[in-house]
Amino acid sequence: MGRKKKALSKSFHRLFEKKQKGIAWLIDPAKFDKNLIPNIKSIRDSKLDFIFIGGSKYRDKNFDEIVFEIKNAAGYIPVLIFPGSKMQVSNHADGILFLSLLSGRNPEFLISQQIAAAESIYHSELEVVPTAYLLVNDGELKSVHRESNTLPILNKSIKEVVKTALAGKFLGMDLCFLDAGSGATSSVATEVIQEVKKYLDGPLIVGGGIDNLQKIHLGFEAGADVIVIGNQIEKDPHFLTEVLSFKDWYNQSLHVN
């Protein structure tokens, strides 16, 4: 099958180059049910930048069906797979973040799962976005750490985070994703985001433990180009509307002067 043009990659880079900020809604397929569809349809004409679909604990075989339903409800909002395993591939999405868990030293998630998924991705029409994936928090172990059998890099180990992010850059990865882990109480520290941003000439995604507007503001100020929200939307669906309004205000304020 032919590869899709790099429209998604360009969307991330456009935000970076124009110094605008984006929001991604992460939907965990393990928590998906039909009641979520009206919520997705209600924001299909909003300024949500991306929908990510994926989760470290999901092992069921109906992933393709879930992606189809979400994409059908999302309309023109780009849908990307945020894979937790080789099983999370679906041609119904627009693209896939081809992740390598660089913060860990488990070869299963550095390269083995990627090899197992490579042929099915090749035969799909998914746009592939190579992404350096780093787990960073204050030492909290969440499901992604347990499933990947890896430890996070500590927020206080700023140089280690920077060197790992640089390794991803030199390996040719298009994006860098700093993630504290779904439901984390300690998000990626602003000092870490600031320092990584100094060294990367490309889009920076930040997620995990971001459950209020203040954390989003701090993340944007520190240099995150795209912030990922997940758990808090599950708890309060109206939170996404608040976040998108805040994003619009923030982007407008950048160009007031």
Protein Blocks (a to p, Z undefined) as FASTA:
>chain_A
ZZddfkllmmmmmmmmnopacddddddfklgcfklmmmmmmmmmmcbfbdcdddfkbcbf
klmmmmmmmmmmnomaccddddfbfklgcfkbmbdcddddfkbccfklmmmmmmmmmmmm
mmmmbdcdddddddddehiacfklmmnopacddfklmmlmmmmmmmmmmnopabdcddeb
ghiabdcdfklmmmmmmmpgcddddeehiabfklmmmmmmnopabdcdfklmmmmmmlmm
mmmmmmmmmmmmmmmZZ
